[in-house]
Amino acid sequence: MFALQAVANGNASSGQQQRAIAFIRNAICEGERLSFMPGGEDGRRATDFAEGKRFVSVQIRRFLNMRPTTVKTNGAPPAMPAPVPAPETST
């Protein structure tokens, strides 16, 4: 927690920065935790919420592992590939 505060204040050491990212990914986002929660409708909502937190963790990992050559010159990440449209069926 103190590492996260140091990052927010702009005076974190390199070790504190690494601990802050690990804290965000592992403790806050629960990125390594199974996101399925049983229990009917309440379980579905809990699963959806856990998947949202896990998604944040996955995106952080994705950006941390991104190579500089994959980033556009304006600093934006590469665009996600367009979804493949479903084939049309005639009835």
Buried (B, 14 or more C-beta within 10 A) or exposed (E): EEBBEBBEEEEBEEEBBEBBBEBBBEEEBBBEEEBEBEEEEEEEEBBEEBEEBBEBBBEBBEEEEEEEEEEEEEEEEEEEEEEEEEEEEEE
